[in-house]
Amino acid sequence: RRVGRPVPLPCRVLRLPLPPCRVLRLPLPPCGCGFELTDTVLCSDVPVTSLVESAFTAEHRRGHGAMRDAVNHGRLKPRRLCGLPASTPLPRAADGRIVLTVDVGNWPRPDAPTSPESLFCHVHGGCRSADQDIPGRPCCLVAALETGRTSRTAALDAMRLGPSDDATAVTAAQLREVVTRLVHARQWRPGDADTLVVVDTGHDVTRLAFLLADPPVEPVGRPRSDRVMLRDAGPRRSTPRGGQPRKHGGVLRRFDREHTFRLFEQTIGWTVPEARAPDPARN
């Protein structure tokens, strides 16, 4: 059998748009060590327990000394860094509007009870008698929700709450700054629907709506279960154990943010660093 030369097939050069990860990487050419360390933490298959173990992953292509130099001598620009997530593609609702959510997650530090500027964080146990208040640092997180069954969120900003901070005032200022970044990134344009802000029962939605009267936002909050309403929530449920009174706001989902905090704590390991001073914990 005679074998001839392979006939070259015609090929076309496809000009595809840059993926979001490369768009995020392009404005940061000088900080290669810091970006590889961040990429290693995000792409690791197991929870990050130490920086030494993260240096042996496939995503970290530099040496052990480069990892230490990035941690000890690296510098961050928080303003520029916080503006990058707002410029990436964000999930939207069915009508095209952006849906933001705000929640507070605890960074527990039970081994540092005398650390300055720490608060007592309420931790739920297996039952009501197992709940504890342990020292820690609460962090307020703003994320964009995605409709559907995926329960995925896009984290946009995080801020630590201090002992003298008003949670509602800090949340309003944080949301105002996030919405301003979205406007500058042209994620929201004049004529679009207002950005929907979903908060839980721990936030004062009426005061939050008063403080956010200027930005194009529409706060929506879950009412408290003990709040007295003008109208009844509906008839009792028929269950094998008997009827249970209905509650207002029970239809709103809440597990989207819980999955985000679980990703940060268990997968990324954001509570692993044992920061005892307030400045490293704030950064």
N, C-alpha and C positions, 0 to 999 in steps of 0.2 A: 504494500500500500504506500502510495506516494504522499508524503506530507509536505504541504507547501507553507508559505508564509501566512501568518494570520492577517486577515483583512482588517484594517483599522476601522472601527465604527465611528460614525460622526458623533461628536460630543458638543454639548452646549454648556456655556458658562452661565450658571445661575447666580444672579446677584440677589442674595437673600438679605433681609435686614439683620442687623447685629442683634444677638440675643441680649436679654436684660442683664445677664451677668457680665458680659463684655462691656456693655455700656456703663455699668457700674465700675468696671476696672479701669477704663480709659482715662478718667480724670485723676487717677492716683498712681502715676508712674514712679515717683520717688520712693514710695513706701512699700516696696516689694516684700520685705520681711514681715511687716505687720499684716499685709494682705494675705500672705500665705499662712500665717498663723491663724487668722480669722477663718480662712477657707478650710483649714484643717479641723478647727473646732466645729464648723457647720457640717462638714462632710464625714465626720467620724461615725462609724457604725455603732459604737458603744458610748455610754456616757463618759464625758471627759472628767477624769479624776485628778490628773496632774498634767502640767505642761511638758514634763519630761517624756511621758508616754505619747503625747501628741506629736512629738518630734520624729517618731518612728513610723508614722503613717505615710501612705503613698502620696498624699496631697502636699506634704511638707518636703520640698525638694532641696532645702538648704540644710546646713549643718546644725549641730546642737548649739554652737556659739551664736549663730545668727538668731536663733530663737530667743536666747537670753538677751542679746542686744536689742531686739525688738521690744522686749518687755521692760528692760531697764532704761534704755535711752530713746525709746520711741516717743514721739509727740503726736497728739491728736488735736484736731480742730473740731470741737463739738458742733459749732454752727454749720460748718461745711458738711460734716458727717451726717447731721440730722436732716439736711436737705436732700440727701441722696435717696432715701426710701420714698420720698414724695414724688420723685421724678420717674420711678419705675412703674410699669403697668399695674394698676390696682383693680381688685375685684369690684364689681358693681352689681346693683340690684337689677331686677327685671326691667324697670323703667329707665335704667341708665344712670341713676343717681348713686353717689358714694354713701355707704352706710358705715359710720364710725361707732365704735364702742369704747367705753372707758371702764376700767376695773382696777382694783388695788390688789396686788399680790405681795405676800410677805416673804422677806428674806430672813428666816429664823437664825439666830445666833445664841443658842442656849449656853454655849461655852464661854461667852463674853458678856456676863451680866453687868460689868462696870464700864462697858464701852461708851464713850461720849455720844450724845445725840441719838441714842437708841430708844425705841419705844417697846411697849408690850404688845405682841401680836397674838391674836386669838387663833388657836389651832384646834381643829375639830378632831375628836377621837372616835373610837368605835361606838360610843354611846355618850349621852349627855354628861354623865359623871366623869368621863375621861377627857373632856375638854380642858385645855390649859391655856394660860397666858404666859408666853415665854418672851425673853428679850429678842428683838429683831429690828429690821428696818423695812417698813412698807414702801413699795414702789407703785406708782400710778402708771398704768400702761394704756396707750391709745393704739387701737388696731382697726383695720378695715375688714368688715365682714363680707362673706360671700354667701349668696343665697343658694339653696339646694341642700344636698345630703353629704357634701364633702366636709363641712365644718372646718374649713380652712380660713385662716386669718392672716392679714399682712400687717405686721407690727410697724408702726410709724414713729412712736416716741415713747420714752420711759423717763420718769422723774421720781426721785426719792422724796418722801415726805419727812419733814423734820418735826421736832416736838412742838414748835410754836406755829406750825403751818395750819391754815384753815383748808380742809380738804376740798371744800366747794370752790373757794377762791383759786386754789392752785389748779384744780381741774379746769376751771373756766379759762385761766391764763394759758394752760397747756393746750386746750382745744383751740383757742384763738390763734396760737402760734402755728399749730398744725394746719388749720384751715388757710392761714396766710401762705404757708409753704405750698399747699395744693393750688392756690390761686396763682402763685408765681410760677409754678411748674405747668400751668395751663391744664391742670386736671379738672378744674372748674372754670367755666367761662360765663360771662353775663348772658342770661337767658336760660341757663340750665336750672334744673330743679335744685332746691336747697339740700344741703348735705344733712342726712339723717344721723342724729347722735343718740345711741341707745345706752341707757344707764340702768343700773340695778337699784334695788330698794335702799342701799346704803347712801345714795346721793340725793340731795335735795333738788329735784328736777325743776321746781318752781323758781327757786333762786338761781339755778343754773340758766334757765331761760331768760331771766332778767339780766344776768351778767353777760349773756351772749345775744343781746338784742341787735347789735350791729352786724356781726358776721352772717353770711348766708347759711345758717344752720337751723335745724328744726329738732329740738330735744324731745325725746320720748323716754319715759321712765316707767319702771314697774312699780305699782303702788304697794305699800306695805300691807301685809296680811291682816293686821289689826286696825287698819284704817276704816272708819265708819263712812259708808257710802250712802248716797241718797236713794239709790235703787238697789234691789237685791241682785246678786250675781246669777241667780237662776235656781231651778229646783234641785233638790238633793239627788246625789248619785245613788243608783240602785246597785249595791254590791252584796256579796254573800254575808258580809258582816253588818250590813245595814246601810242606811243612807248617810252620806257625808256632805256637809255644807260646801258649796262651791266658793271659790275665791276669785276676786278680780285680778286679772293679769296672769293667771296660771297657764295661759296658752303660750306666753312668750318663752322662747328657748334661751338657755343660759350656758349650754355646754360648749359653745364656740370658744369663749374666752378660757374656759377650763382646759381645753385642749392646747391652747396657746401657752398657758402657764406650765402645763405638763411638759410641753416641748422644751421650754426654757430650763426647767428644773431637772428633768430626768434625762433628756437627750443631749442638750447643749451643756448642762451643768453650770448654770449661772450662779448657783448658791455654793459652789465648791470653794472659791477663793475666800479665805478667812481674813477679811479686812476688819481691823480693829479701830482704825482712825476714820473720822467722818469724811475726809477728803477722798481717799481711795474708794470708799463705798459710794460716794456721790458720783464719781466718774465711772 
